[in-house]
Structure formats: C-alpha cells, structure tokens
Amino acid sequence: MKKFTKCLAVLSSAILAGSTGFMSVSAGTTETIFMQENGCVSNLHKNYPVKQTVETNYKGILVTMPDNEAPTAEELEMENCEITPYSSDETTFITLGGMWQNGLHYGGSITKPAGDDWTYFVSSESMTEEDAVELLKKLKIRGVISSGEVFYETYISNSEMYAKYDTISVTVYCNSQVENPSISHEPAEEDKSLYGFAEISKSFSINSVTIGNSPYYPTSYINYEISFDHDKYTDNIWSLYEEFKLIFDEIKENNSEDEIFEAVDVEWLAPLSSVELQNGLYSVEPMWGDATNDDVVNLYDAIEISKYIMNISDIDEDTVLLADINRDGKTDIYDAIEVAKCIMEK
C-alpha cells in the first residue's frame, strides 16, 4: 500500500491535459469555396470563386500483418468478408477534406500504407465505418495486425461562379413546394422585398425574378437575375462574391427562424474539371495509456493503472493492453508514471 500511496502522490502533481489520439475522417460530402488565381482550376478566368466538392465514400479497411501470412476472417473476427492482397502502387493517395489551389493541395494529412506483400484490403457489407475504426483499434491493441487504415474513395469536382457579362443568378431555396408552375416576370416590389433581399443588396439591381418548383431540388425556389457593374469587378470577380457572401450571411441571420427559408447561393457552373477519383485513407492508432476508455489520456488514467496494479480495480484484458503506454508487454507502475510524465509535458 505504501507503494500505491507514493505512486498517487507522484501522479497528483500532474496537470490534467487534453486528449491524444488518431485522426478521424468521416464519409460524406464537403464543399469548400476558394479563389482561383491565374487559372489554376479553369483557364478561362483568374481571381474567380471556385466551389470544390469532395465526396468521400467509405469502402473498407487495409491491414498489414506482422507474421507474413494472409489474415483469416477468424483472426479479424469478421464474418462474410472479402480479403484480397493490396499494393499501394495501384493508386494515388491524396489528403482528404482539403482543396487544390495554384496546383497545390491544402488541408488534412495522409498515411500511405506500406503496400508490401502482407497488406490486405478487407471489405464487408455488414461493417460500418464506425465498426471499422473500433475493429482496427482492437486488432492493433491485441497485436493481431501491425498497422490498420480505413480506406476511402474520394471524388473531387470543381465548379466556377457563373457571372455573365453584367448579371449573376442568385437563388433562395425554400423548404416547401408551391402548387403553381414556375413563372418568370418583371419583379414587383413584393418580390424584391422577399427575405429582405432588395433592402440588403442596395448596390445591386434586380432585373427579373422566377418563382416556382425545381426539378432538381425538393423545394420551391426564388431565383433573382441581378445586375452588377462589370467594370468594377473585371479583374477580381472574387470581390463580387465576397460582397454577395456578406448579403447572404445577413439574409440567413434574419431568416434563421423562418421554417420555410433554407439557403441562398449564387449559381455555380459545374463541372469545370472532370470528376477525379482518388483513394485516401487514415491510420487508426489506439490511444495508448487510456485506461479509463474515455478517449482522453489524463491523470485519471494514471490513477486507474495504479489501482489495477494494486488489484483494487477490475478492467478487462483489452484495456489492460491499452494501458501499456510504454509498450513493453506488461502494464505496471512504469506505465502509470509514463502517463503522468506525458501529462506534465503538455
């Protein structure tokens, strides 16, 4: 007990700190708007707003085995899975959730698999993205695999803001359908005042308005054709977009509680570039030292390890392995001290 008391005294001097862990990427679609310079996306224009859409689809996992043998479904604790050899030479890897600008890709980070003879692609219709992350953590903790990554297919497309010579199209999307067919007409004062658009955007004039249902959008819409001073923005259409963005932000703020209002945006011309299929992945690494299984390594983990050593805490076998932060094959007082040292170094 003296040993335990002394250990607690050492640990209590540590300062609680933030968590450490692995990067997480979720499947889905993200949109990023940035300014293209010198035609990096389109050769037509420079200083134009570009919307980059990145669609990320979860496909399965990559595992590298430590024993130079192909994994089995039993080893991976999976049912109805397909296991095939994989080489990283087969594809190009990019960062996920970032964007291309001036020929460079910004954002995120990437882990490229070793791609040796013992890396395998594993897929199963019953394994979700969340299941894959938890499975890889467990397999890594138990030493079944030497490395594990979640594998994604990522589609990237770019579109440019559609600004004609002196007009631009702006659409307000609504959450409800209207019964009448689409109509286009010279805007009446009540049309201009919808959602306060005319009052907010006094530096622009509304030429026409179209109100109706969209075959591509499950709502009704209000489309404005708006004039702008082309000479003012000839060399920098990005500044025009920035002005509209300020207007849009105010409209969203003023109508955030309106159940019908959904979104407002300019028209985008897509695709400017062919849709690119890239493959990307991120490495899953257990949070070594997390004896409390709360995805945070802090003083409580050091205390939990100390309690386990003194046989006054009952934690499962996987958690005991996870608590071995110095990876020497045993969970002991040195792991508790190492956790405390990590906290104090933050």
C-alpha positions in Angstrom: 0.0 0.0 0.0 3.0 2.3 0.6 4.0 1.8 -3.0 0.5 2.7 -4.1 0.3 5.8 -1.9 3.7 7.0 -3.2 2.5 6.5 -6.7 -0.6 8.5 -6.2 1.5 11.3 -4.7 3.6 11.5 -7.8 0.6 11.4 -10.1 -1.4 14.0 -8.3 1.3 16.6 -9.1 0.5 16.2 -12.8 -1.8 18.7 -14.6 -4.9 17.4 -16.4 -4.3 17.7 -20.1 -6.1 17.2 -23.4 -6.6 14.0 -25.3 -4.2 12.3 -27.8 -5.5 10.0 -30.5 -5.9 9.3 -34.2 -7.1 11.5 -37.0 -10.7 10.9 -37.9 -12.3 11.2 -41.3 -16.0 10.6 -41.9 -17.6 9.7 -45.2 -19.8 12.3 -46.7 -19.7 15.4 -48.9 -17.9 18.7 -48.1 -17.8 21.9 -50.0 -15.0 24.4 -50.0 -15.1 27.8 -51.7 -11.8 29.4 -52.6 -10.3 31.9 -55.0 -8.6 30.5 -58.0 -5.6 32.5 -59.2 -4.1 32.5 -62.7 -6.5 29.8 -63.9 -5.3 27.0 -61.6 -8.7 25.4 -62.0 -10.1 26.9 -65.1 -8.1 28.6 -67.9 -11.0 30.9 -68.5 -10.5 33.3 -65.6 -8.4 34.3 -62.7 -9.5 35.7 -59.3 -12.7 33.7 -59.6 -14.6 31.9 -56.9 -14.4 28.1 -57.2 -16.5 25.6 -55.3 -14.7 22.4 -54.7 -16.9 19.4 -53.8 -15.3 16.4 -52.2 -17.4 13.3 -51.9 -15.8 10.7 -49.6 -17.1 7.1 -49.6 -16.1 4.5 -47.0 -15.1 1.3 -48.7 -13.3 -1.0 -46.2 -10.1 -1.4 -44.3 -6.4 -2.1 -45.1 -4.4 -4.3 -42.7 -0.8 -5.2 -42.6 0.1 -8.5 -40.9 3.1 -9.0 -38.7 3.7 -12.7 -39.4 4.0 -12.6 -43.2 0.8 -14.6 -43.6 -2.5 -13.7 -45.1 -5.2 -12.8 -42.5 -8.2 -15.0 -42.0 -11.7 -13.9 -41.2 -11.4 -15.7 -37.9 -8.3 -13.7 -37.0 -10.0 -10.4 -37.9 -13.2 -11.5 -36.0 -15.3 -10.8 -39.1 -18.0 -12.7 -41.0 -18.9 -12.6 -44.7 -15.8 -10.5 -45.5 -13.7 -10.4 -48.7 -9.9 -10.4 -48.2 -7.6 -9.5 -51.1 -3.9 -8.6 -51.4 -3.3 -4.9 -51.9 -0.4 -2.8 -53.2 -0.1 1.0 -52.7 1.4 1.2 -56.2 -2.1 0.7 -57.6 -3.4 4.1 -56.8 -2.6 7.7 -55.9 -3.2 9.0 -52.4 -4.2 12.5 -51.5 -5.2 14.3 -48.4 -8.9 14.2 -47.5 -11.1 17.2 -47.0 -8.6 19.7 -48.4 -8.5 21.6 -51.7 -6.4 22.3 -54.7 -5.2 25.8 -55.1 -2.5 27.0 -57.5 -1.6 23.4 -58.3 -1.1 22.6 -54.6 -3.4 20.6 -52.3 -4.1 22.1 -48.9 -5.6 20.6 -45.7 -5.5 17.4 -43.7 -2.8 14.8 -43.6 -2.4 11.3 -45.0 -0.9 7.9 -44.1 0.2 5.9 -47.1 0.2 2.1 -46.5 3.4 0.1 -46.8 1.9 -1.7 -49.7 4.2 -4.7 -49.1 3.3 -8.4 -49.7 1.3 -8.6 -46.4 -1.1 -5.7 -46.8 -4.6 -6.7 -47.5 -7.9 -4.9 -48.4 -10.8 -6.2 -46.3 -14.4 -5.3 -47.1 -17.7 -6.4 -45.7 -21.2 -5.1 -46.3 -22.1 -5.5 -42.6 -19.1 -3.5 -41.3 -19.9 0.2 -41.0 -17.3 3.0 -40.9 -17.6 3.3 -37.1 -17.3 -0.5 -36.8 -14.1 -0.4 -38.9 -12.4 2.1 -36.6 -13.3 0.2 -33.4 -12.2 -3.1 -35.0 -8.8 -1.8 -36.1 -8.2 -0.3 -32.6 -8.9 -3.7 -31.1 -6.8 -5.7 -33.6 -3.9 -3.3 -33.0 -4.2 -3.5 -29.2 -4.1 -7.3 -29.4 -1.2 -7.3 -31.8 -3.1 -9.1 -34.5 -2.1 -6.5 -37.1 0.9 -4.3 -37.3 -1.0 -1.4 -38.9 -4.5 -0.6 -40.0 -6.2 2.0 -42.1 -9.7 2.9 -43.1 -10.0 3.1 -46.9 -12.0 5.7 -48.8 -12.8 6.5 -52.4 -12.9 10.3 -52.9 -14.4 12.1 -55.8 -13.3 15.7 -56.4 -15.1 18.2 -58.7 -14.7 21.9 -59.2 -17.2 24.5 -60.3 -16.9 28.2 -61.0 -19.3 31.0 -60.0 -21.4 31.8 -63.1 -21.1 35.5 -63.6 -22.2 36.6 -67.0 -21.0 39.9 -68.6 -23.1 42.1 -66.2 -25.5 39.8 -64.4 -25.4 37.0 -61.9 -28.0 34.5 -60.8 -28.9 34.2 -57.1 -31.3 31.6 -55.8 -33.2 31.4 -52.4 -34.1 27.8 -51.7 -37.2 27.1 -49.5 -38.4 24.0 -47.6 -41.8 23.7 -49.2 -43.2 23.1 -52.6 -45.6 25.5 -54.3 -48.6 24.3 -56.4 -48.2 26.8 -59.3 -45.8 26.1 -62.1 -42.6 28.1 -62.5 -43.2 31.7 -63.5 -40.8 34.4 -64.6 -41.7 38.0 -64.7 -40.5 41.5 -64.0 -40.2 41.8 -60.2 -42.9 43.5 -58.3 -42.0 45.4 -55.2 -43.3 42.5 -53.1 -40.9 40.1 -55.0 -37.9 42.3 -54.4 -38.7 42.5 -50.7 -38.8 38.7 -50.2 -36.4 37.8 -47.4 -35.2 41.5 -47.4 -33.0 40.9 -50.4 -33.6 44.3 -52.1 -33.1 46.2 -48.9 -29.9 44.5 -48.0 -28.3 44.5 -51.5 -28.9 48.1 -52.4 -25.8 48.3 -54.6 -27.3 45.8 -57.0 -30.5 45.9 -59.0 -32.9 43.0 -59.6 -33.8 42.6 -63.3 -36.2 39.6 -63.0 -37.5 37.0 -60.6 -38.6 33.4 -61.2 -40.7 31.7 -58.5 -41.6 28.1 -58.7 -40.6 24.4 -58.2 -37.2 23.0 -59.0 -37.0 19.6 -60.7 -33.5 19.2 -59.2 -34.3 20.4 -55.6 -37.0 19.1 -53.3 -38.3 22.5 -52.6 -39.6 25.7 -54.2 -37.2 28.4 -55.1 -36.9 32.1 -55.8 -34.4 33.0 -58.5 -33.1 36.5 -59.0 -31.3 37.8 -62.0 -29.1 40.6 -60.6 -27.2 43.3 -62.4 -23.7 44.4 -61.3 -21.1 46.9 -62.5 -18.9 44.7 -64.6 -16.1 47.3 -64.9 -15.9 47.4 -61.2 -15.1 43.7 -60.9 -13.4 42.9 -64.2 -10.1 41.9 -62.7 -11.5 40.4 -59.5 -14.8 38.6 -59.5 -13.8 37.2 -56.1 -14.5 40.6 -54.6 -18.0 40.4 -56.1 -18.6 37.0 -54.4 -17.4 38.4 -51.1 -20.0 41.2 -51.3 -22.7 38.7 -52.1 -21.5 36.5 -49.2 -22.0 39.3 -46.8 -25.5 39.8 -48.1 -26.2 36.1 -47.8 -24.9 35.9 -44.2 -27.3 38.7 -43.3 -30.3 37.1 -45.0 -29.5 33.8 -43.2 -29.3 35.6 -39.9 -32.5 37.5 -40.4 -34.4 34.4 -41.5 -32.8 31.7 -39.4 -36.1 31.1 -37.6 -38.2 31.0 -40.7 -39.4 27.4 -41.2 -39.7 27.9 -45.0 -36.3 29.5 -45.7 -33.4 27.0 -46.2 -30.5 28.6 -48.1 -29.3 31.3 -50.5 -26.5 30.9 -53.0 -25.1 32.1 -56.3 -25.2 30.0 -59.5 -22.2 27.7 -60.0 -21.1 26.4 -63.3 -20.0 22.7 -63.0 -18.0 20.8 -63.6 -15.1 22.9 -64.7 -12.8 19.9 -64.3 -13.6 16.3 -64.8 -14.6 14.5 -61.6 -11.5 12.9 -60.2 -11.5 9.6 -58.4 -8.8 9.4 -55.8 -8.2 7.0 -53.0 -7.4 8.1 -49.5 -7.1 6.6 -46.0 -6.2 7.4 -42.5 -4.4 5.3 -39.9 -6.1 4.1 -36.8 -3.9 4.0 -33.7 -5.2 3.1 -30.3 -5.0 5.8 -27.6 -2.2 4.1 -25.6 -2.5 4.8 -21.9 -6.3 5.4 -21.9 -7.1 3.1 -19.0 -10.5 4.7 -18.5 -11.6 4.2 -22.1 -12.9 7.8 -22.4 -10.7 8.8 -25.4 -8.7 11.1 -23.2 -5.3 10.4 -21.6 -5.1 12.3 -18.3 -4.4 11.9 -14.6 -7.4 9.6 -14.1 -5.8 7.0 -16.4 -2.6 7.1 -14.3 -4.6 6.6 -11.2 -6.6 3.7 -12.8 -3.4 2.0 -13.8 -2.1 2.3 -10.2 -5.4 0.9 -8.9 -5.1 -2.1 -11.3 -1.5 -2.8 -10.1 -2.8 -2.9 -6.5 -5.6 -5.2 -7.5 -8.3 -2.7 -6.4 -9.6 -2.1 -9.9 -11.1 -4.6 -12.4 -10.5 -3.7 -16.0 -10.9 -6.0 -19.0 -8.0 -7.6 -20.9 -8.1 -5.2 -23.9 -8.0 -2.2 -21.5 -5.0 -3.7 -19.7 -3.2 -4.0 -23.0 -4.2 -0.4 -24.0 -2.9 0.9 -20.7 0.6 -0.4 -21.6 1.7 3.0 -22.9 5.5 2.2 -23.0 4.7 -1.0 -25.0 7.0 -3.3 -23.0 4.4 -6.1 -22.9 3.2 -5.5 -19.3 1.1 -3.0 -17.5 2.8 -1.8 -14.4 3.8 1.2 -12.3 6.1 2.4 -15.1 3.1 2.9 -17.3 1.3 5.0 -14.7 4.4 7.2 -14.3 4.8 7.5 -18.1 1.2 8.7 -18.4 1.9 11.3 -15.7 5.0 12.4 -17.4 3.2 12.8 -20.7 0.6 15.0 -19.0 3.2 17.2 -17.4 5.0 17.7 -20.7 1.9 19.2 -22.4 
